[in-house]
Amino acid sequence: MKTLPSVCPYDCPDACGLLVTVEKGRAIKVAGDPAHPFTRGTLCPKMAHYERTVHSPRRLTTPLRRVGKKGSGEFTPISWEEAINEITSRWKAIIARDGAEAILPYSYAGTMGVVQHGAFHGLFYRLGASELDRTICSPAKGRGYADVMGTTLSTAPQEAQESDCILLWSTHTLATNLHFRHDLAAARKNGAKIWCIDTYRSKTADLADYFVSVRPGTDGALALGILHILHGEGLTDRDFLEKHVLGWEGLAEKILPKYPPEKVAAIAGVPEEMLRALALAYGHARAPFIRLGSGQSRYRNGAMTTRLITCLPAAVGAWGKKGGGLLASANASRAYDVDIVHRPDWRQAGVRHVNMCQLGEALTADSRIKSLFVYSSNPACTAPDQNKVLAGLAREDLFTVVHERFLTDTARYADLLLPATTSLEQDDAYYSYGNYTLQCGWAAIPPVGESLSNWDLACRLAKALGIDDAFYDQSARMLSEKLIASTKSRWPGIDTDLLQSGRPTPLPLPTDYNRTFATKSGKIEIRNNTLSPALPDYMPLPADAEGFAFVNAPDMRILDSSFNEREELTRGNTMVLLIHPEDAAKFHITDGQRVTAQNERGEATFTAKLTASTVPGRVVSEGVWWRERISGEHSVNVLTSQRLTDEGAGSTFYDVRVNLQAK
């Protein structure tokens, strides 16, 4: 028996340090690593028994070929040799007949390790396949922040311990950033007040002293209302604005007068007295800190909304104060030269791009796509406009290959289904995007069954396709070690020996890391002349016909659709719709009753839960569930749209309205 360090591979900002106990080639226990500077030895309920995922009886252990109808999940075992031969022969035929752009890879963040996440990029660049724009999470948030701050590093989460006013804005911390609660607890012990701003009262609101319910898609107006009050009450930091900010005068003179508190209260659904209390608390704080989530960015105005919120710390000079500022994303990935894995030098000019948020349209309206290769993702469940996605996956002329650990909704549509490793069976280099920490996860156990990592499969396919390049003679460990070496020039001062050992490795931050501004002007750019409009302003959402705003929030038991394989996490309480009692009375809906949410894209069946955690006119569901976990035919993404954000071409998962009908 031995205990080895490792790291959580999932798409969560924390990237927890793990201690994995191994006996006779099996992981028998997973615990938190107290040496991790941010996660500090605790784990979420999902990872507390990660060994149950790794050694689940539901693991795929051999390549499979479809024998039933697409979507039926009926397969027969085949060998890896047969699988590789079939893939390469079918792809060669497609390329000869239709060109390489007829092949489309589809992936996202099923693993956040740099090697395994980017393992297939070079292969598909080399082939000249269609390129996937991977924008399904929060690119509008990144663009909105960068529009104001450039590449300035966000404030480290641990600094919040020294703040006296913390805003948890559009983040369900207990579901998606659990370990930040340690910093919140320390700040509260030091006298800080905590505000939670969100579209409904999640369990994260229980961590806060005050909860502000904001109408979906109106966070930008709320930010302008706060700025209006700060300006009117003389609570801005004039010295900081003069020295470090471009465009404040224009914002104050041209934009803020349009957003007095009474108008903002009507737009955002926030009582005027609550708006004033929030603004005054922020303005009077010694070092206010904003932990900005991604929810506000998943609307058609997502980038502009983020841009407006990002103006708040500039207005009060929070960036110059210990414990103050804003954390959007830590961007620790900058420490690695990811091109070592991605091979952008192999990209071919003029290749067609497909936005992953519009996969349904691509597979149904664009018959040029003849093969889909899915890995590290489950688009049948997680992509928007589910009816169109499923219609595309059901095409008999679409040769679909899925590399997976479990029989997911997408895997059921595969022509060939290939077994994938978990993070404990492969080598990789990781980073956090919610704190400044790197770590390597070295294989702790042998691959389960005949499973292959993304990188090992990429190497086999490249060689079978006749790509004779030494790049594919490398192991994942070799690539990871090159990534470690690349940190020496990209982020000086990293303890590369510690990183090589597999232990959590903090990134050294300069004392002025978020007090000097990495923009073209060297100042915070509230006015950005490269944008239209140059000054940020609220962008109201176009009116939709349906009556209720629909929010699909994260569930604390799962992560997107990951962990649906775990019965102890997913039994019961799936596809629940939170409805305010006033709305329930109007529609004669009782607690526990079946109810249908419907719009132009489709309908989904939920179990009603009457609660004051939401407000009249707004319904909420939590989690993205496999179809086997629900009672109806469709999960929540049958309701979501393929529309894109204002910048970044991101998803608009929360920009949804529905009608309700009791069943």
N, C-alpha and C positions, 0 to 999 in steps of 0.2 A: 504494500500500500504506500502511495506517495501523494503529496499535495503539490499542485503546480499552479503558477499564476496564469491567468487568462483574462479575457476582456469580453464584455457583452458585445455581440456583433450587430445588434438590431438598430433600426433607424430611430434612435432616441438621442437627445442632445447630451445625455449624461455619460455614455460609454463606460459603464461601471467596471471597476476592477473586480475580478473574480479569483477565488481560490477553489480549484477543482481537485477533489480527492479521487484518485484512480486506483482500481484494484483489478488485477487480471484483465487488463485491456478494456475495462468498463469504467465510466464515470459513475461513482456511487453517491457523490455529494457535491453540491455547488454552494459556496458561501461568498459573502462579500469580503473584499480585501480592505482591511482597515488602513493600509498604507496608501490608498488612493487619496489624493489631496482634496477631491471634491465629493466622491461618493462615500468615502469614509466608513466602509465596512458594512453598509446596509444595501439590501436588494429589494426590488419591487416584487410583488407576489408572482409575477410571471417568471422571473429568473431565479427565484428562490429554490425552485425545483427544475432547473433547466435540464437536469439528467433525465427527466421524464419525457422531454421532447427528443433528446438525443437518442434514447433507447426505447422510444415509443413502439409498441407493436404495430403501429400504423405506418412506420417508415417504409418507404420504397427501397427495395434492396437489389433489384435486378432490372435491366432494361425491359420495356414492355411495348408490344405492338397492339394497336387498336383492332378489335374484332367485331365490335358492335357499332351501333349508330353513334355519331359524334355527340358527346354529352352524356352518353350512357355510362361511361366509366368501365367499359368491358374491354379487357386486355388479355393478351397471352404473353408469357415470358419469351424473350429471345436473348441471344448473346450480345456482348458489346461489339463483336466483330460484325454481326449482322446489322446492328443498329448504325454503326459508323459507315458501313458500306451503303446502306440504304440512304442515309442522309447525303453522303457525298455524290452518289449517283443521281439522286433526285435534284440536288442543287446544280450539278454540272449540266443536267438536261434543261433546267429552268434558265440558267445563264445562257446556254447556247440558243435557246428559243426566244426568251423574253428579255435577256440582259440581267445583270447582277442586281439592278435596282428592284427587281421583282421579289427579292428576298428582304425581309424586314426583321431586324432584331428588336426585341422588346424586353426591357429590364428596368428595375429601379433599385431600391435599397434593401433588398432581402438580406444582404450583408453589407456592412459599412467598411469592411476591410478594403484597403486600396487595391490590392492585387486581385482578389476575387470579385470585387465590384466592377473593376475595369478589365477583367480577363479577356473578354471577347471583343473589346473595342478594336484592337489592332487587326484581328482577323477579318472583321466586317469592313473596316477601312480598306484593307488589302484587296478584298473581293470587289469593292465598289458597290456594296449593298446600299439600300436606302438607309439614311441616317435617322436615328430617333432623337428628337428633341426631348430631353428628360426634364420636364417642367411641371410634374404633377404635384409637387409639394408646395413650395413657397418662393418661387423666383421673384414674384412681385414684391415680397417683403425685402429681399436682398436688393432689388433695384431701388425701391423707395428709400432705404437706408443709404445706399451709395449715392443717390441723387443729392443728398445733403452732406454726407460725411466722407464720401469717396471710399478709400480703403482704410480709414481710421479703425483701429481695433476697438471693439466694444468693451465696456467695463467688465472686468472679471466678476463672476457671481459672488465670490467670497467677499468682495468689497462691500456688498450689501449689508454685511454685519455692522458696518460703521455708518450706515444711513439712518436718518431719523424719520424718513417718509418713503415707503416703498409702494409702487404701483405695479400690481400684477395685471397686465393689460392683455386681454384676449389670449390667456394661457390657462389651461387646466393643469396646474402644476402637479397635482397628485397623480395625474394620469401620464403626463408627458415629460416631467422635469422633477421627479420625486425628490431628489436629493437637495434641491434648493431649499427645502423646508428646514434643513439644518441651519442655513444662513438666515432664514426668516426668524427662526426661534432665537438665534443669537441677537439679531437686531431688536426683536421685541424685548428681550431681557435688558437691552441697553436703552429702552424707552421708545423705540420706533413705533409708528402707527402704520398699519398695512391696509391698503385699499385694493379691492378686487374689482376689475371692470370687465364685464363679459355680457354675453347675450342671454344667459340664464344663470341661475344660482347653482353651480356645480359644487361638489364637495370641497373644491379648492377655496370657495368662499368662506368655508368654516375656518380657514387659516387666517382670515382677514378681520380687521376691526370694522371695516365698512365695505358694503357691496353696492356697486353701481350697475344697474341693468341698462344696457344700451341697445337701441333698436339695431337689428342687423344691417351692416353696411353703412352706418352713420358715425363710426368712430372718428372719421376725419372732421366732421362738424363738431363733435365733442372736443377734440383737440383745439379747434379754432375758438370755441367758447372759452376754454381755459386760458388760451393766449389773450383773448379779449379782456378777460378779468385781470390777468396778471399785468397787462399794459395799463388798464384803467386804474388799478390800485397802486401803481408805482412799485410793483414787486419784481420787475425785471432787473437784471444786473447790467446797468448801463456801461460800466467800465469793460466788462467782458464782451458785451455786444460790439462796442466800438473797436476793441482790439482784435477780436477773433471771429467775427461774424459778418458775412456779406448779405445784404438784402433785408435786414430787420426793418429799416425805415420804410421800405416799400411795402412790406407785409403789414406793418402797423398803420400805414396811411391808406392803403388801397384795399386791403383784404379784411382786416379785423373789424372795421366799422360795419361790415355786412353781417356780422355774427354776434349780435348782443345776446345776453343770456336768455332772454325770453324766447328769441327765435331759435336758438340752439336747443333749448328745452323741448320745444315743439318738434324739431327735426329728429333729435336723438331719443326722445322719450324719457329723458332724465329730468326729474323735477328741478326747477330753477334753484331752490334752496340747496339741493344736493350738489348741483353743478358749482355753485358758489363755494360750498364747503370744501369740495375737492380742489378747486383752483386755489383757494386761500391756504389750504394745508400744504399744497405743493409749493406755492410761492413763499410761504414763511419758513419752509424747511431749511435746515442748515445744509444738508447734502441729499437731495431727493434722488431716488434710484428707480428706474423703470425696467422691469423685466417684461420685454415685449414678445408675445407669442406670435403665432402665424395665422390665427383665425381671422384677424382683421384684413389679411391680405388675400383671402380666398373669395373675393368679390370682384366685379368688373372694375371697381375703383381701388383695388387693393394696393397698388404701388403708390398712388396719390395719398391714400389714407396713411400708409406707413411714413411717407415723406412728411406729412403734417405732424404726426406724433413725434417724429424725430426732431422736430423744431423745438419741442418743449425744453429739453435740457439746455439748449443754447440760450433760450430766453432768460433763464435764471442762473446761467453760468455754472450749471451742475458739473460740467466736465472738468472744471478746475478744482473740485472739492473731493477730498478723500471720502469714499463711500457713495459719491454721486455719479450720475451719468445714465447710460442706457445700455442694456445687453439685448441685442437682437440675435446675433450669432457670433460665436467665438472664433470661427474660421481657423481652427488649429490645423486644418488641412494644408495651409500655406507652408507649413514646415517641410512638407514632402514635395519632391519633384515628381508629380504624378505622371508626367509625360514618359517616364521610364516604363510605365505599364501601358499607358494609353496609345502610344505611338502615333501622335498626330501627324508625323512626317509621312505616314502612309495614307492619309486622307486624300481623296480624289476630288478635284474641283468639279463643281456643277452637279453633284449628286443630289437627288431628290431628298428633301427632309420631310419627316412625318412627326407632327406633334403628338406625344403620347396621350395628351388629354383628349385628342380627337381620333383615337384608335377606331371607335365605332364607325365614324364616317370613312376613315381610310379603308376599312375592310369591307364596307358595304357599297360605297360610291366609287371606289377606285379598284377596279378589277385587275389592275396591273400587278397588284401584290399577289404572288402565287405561293409564297412560303413565309411562315411566321416562326421565329425562334424565340421562345420565352424562357427567361431564366431570372431568378431572384425577384419574381413578381407574380401577381395573381390577378391579371386584368379583368377576368370574367367577374370578379368580385369587387375590385378596387377602382376600376376605370369608370368615368362618368358615362351616363346614357347607356345603361346596362343592356337594354333591349337591342340596341344597335350592335354593341360589342358581341353579344351572344349570337345574333344573326350572322355576323361576320365569321365568328369561330365555327359556326355550323356549316359553312361552305364546304362542299365535298371537293371542290377544286383547290382548296387551300391546304397545302402540306404543312402541318403544324407539328413542331417539335417542342416539347416542354421538358426542362431540366429542373427537377423538384425533389423535395424530401417526402411530400405527402400527396395524397390524391385530392388536390384542391379543386375548386370549381373550374379553373382553367385547365388543369391536368386532365379532367374528364373529356376535354375536347381534343386532346392530342392524338395525332397519328402515331407518333413515337413518344414514349414517356420514359425519361432517363433519370436514374436515381442520383441525387446530389448529396454531398457531405454536409454536415453541420460545422460550425466554427471550431469545435473541439477536435475535428478530424483533419484540419488543414492549417497551413501556415499563412500568416498575414500581418500586415502593419495597419494599425488603427489610429484614429484621431477622434477627438470629441468636437462637436460644434456647439456645446453649451458651456464648456469650460476649457481652460488652456492646459490640456493633458494629452500626451501621446502614450501608446502602449503597443506592444507586439503580442499577438496570440499565437503561440507555437502549438502544433498538433499534440494533443494530450493522449489520444487513443487512436487506434487504427480505424480506417474507414469502415462504417457499418455495411455489411453485405458487400455488394459490388459497386457501391456509390463512388462517384468521382467528384472532385472539386471542380469549380468553374474553370480554373486554370488548367488542370490536367485534361479536361475535356477539350478546351480550346487547343491545346497542343496536339491532341490526337486528331482533331478535325483538320487543323492546319496541315499536318503532315499527310493525311489521307487526301487532301485536296491538292497536293503537290507543291505546297509552299515550303520551299527548302531554305530555311533561314535559321541561323543560330539562336535567334530570339526564342524560338520554341524548343530549344534544347535546355533552357534554364528551368530550375524548379521554382516553386512559389517562395521557398526559403531564400533562394538566391536573389530574387527580385525584392523581397522584403529587406534584405541586407543592403541592397543598393539604395532603397528608399531611406534606410537609416543613415547611410553615408551622405545622402543628399541634404540632410538637415544641417550639416556643418556649415554650409554656405548660405542656406536659406533662412536659418534661424540660429545664429551663433549662440553658443553657451549651453546647448542641450547636452545632457549627460548621455552620450550615445552608448556607453557601456551599460548603464541602467536600462536603457531602451532595448538593447540587445538581449538583456537577461529576461525580458518579458514582464518586468515590473512596471507599474505606472510611473510615467516620467513627466514631471511638470515642465511646462515651457517657461523659461525665464522671461519676465516682462520688464522692460525699461521703466524707470521711475516715472517717466512722462509719457507712457505708452498711449494713454487716451487723453492727453493734454496738449499734444501737438497733432495737427490735423492733416491727414494725408489726402488732400484735394489738390486740384490744379492751382488754386489760389493760395493754398496754405491756410485757408480759413474755412469755417463751417459755411456752407453755401445754401442758405435759405433761398437766395436768388441764384438760380442756375441757368445761365443764358444758353446752355446747350439743349434745354428742354422747352417744350411748349405746353402749358404756360411756364414762363421763367419763374414766376412766383407761385407757390403752391396754393391751391384753393379747393374747397370741397366739391366733389363730383357726385351729385345725387344719382342714385340708380334709376334707370328707366322703370316705369310702372309695369308690373305684371298683372295678369288677369286673375290669378288664383288668390284666394282670400287669406291664407295663413303663411307667414314666414316660417320656413322649415330649416332647422339647424341640426346637422348631424355631427355630434361632438364625439371626442374620444371616450372610450370605455376603459376603466382602470384595469380590467381583466385581460385585455388583449391589446395588440399594437397593429393598427390597420387590420389586416386579416390574419396576421401571424398569431399563433397560439390557439387558433380554433381547433387544433388537433387535440388539445388537452381537455378531456372530459371534466376534470375537477374545476377548471376555470370557466367553462362555457355552458355547463348544464343550467337550464332555466334562465329566465329574465333576459332573453334576447329579443330584439325587435320590439322594444317597449317604447311607447310614444308618450312623452310628458305633455299633458294638456292642463291648462288652467281650469279650475272648476267653473268659472263663468262661461267659458267656451263650451265646456262639456254639457252644461245645462241647456245652452242654446241648441245643441245638436242631439240632445237626449242620449248622451254617452255616459255610461256608468263605469266606475273603476273596475278594471279587469276585463272589460268588454273588448271584443275584436273591433278594430276600426281600420278603414282603408284611407290612405293618403294618396291622392291622385293628381297628376298634371298632364300636360300634353305629351310627355315622354312615356308615361306608364303609371302603374299603381303598385303599392306595396301594402301588405297587411301587418298591422301592429297590435299589440295589447295595450290598451289605454291605462295610463296611470295618472290620476288626478292629483295635481300638486301645485302649490304656490311658488315652486322654484322657477317656474316660467311666468309669463304675463299674458293677459288676453291678446289674442291675435298672433301668438308665437308658439309653435310646437317644437319639441326637441326629441331626438333619438340619440342613443349613444352606441357606438361600435359599428364595425363592418363585419358582417357575419357570413360564414359559408352557408350555402343554401340548405345543407343538411341540418343546420342549427335553427332554421326558421320554419314557421308553419305554412307560409304562403309560397308562391313561386319565385318571388323576387326579393332581393335585399335593397338597402337604402339607395344604392346607386342607380336604380331604375328611375329615380326621381331627379338626379343631378344632371347638369347640362355640360355640353362640350364647349360652351362659350369660354373665351379666354380673358385674362386680366388686361388692364390698360397698359402695363409694361411687363416684360418678361415672359409673355405668352403662357402664363400659369393657369392653374385650375381655378374654377369658381364654385367649389363644392358647397359653400355656404350661401351662395347667391341663388336661392331656391324658394319657390312658393308653391303651395299645394292647396287643394280642397280636401275636406274631410267628409267621410260617410260612415255612419255606424253600420255594423254588419249584424 
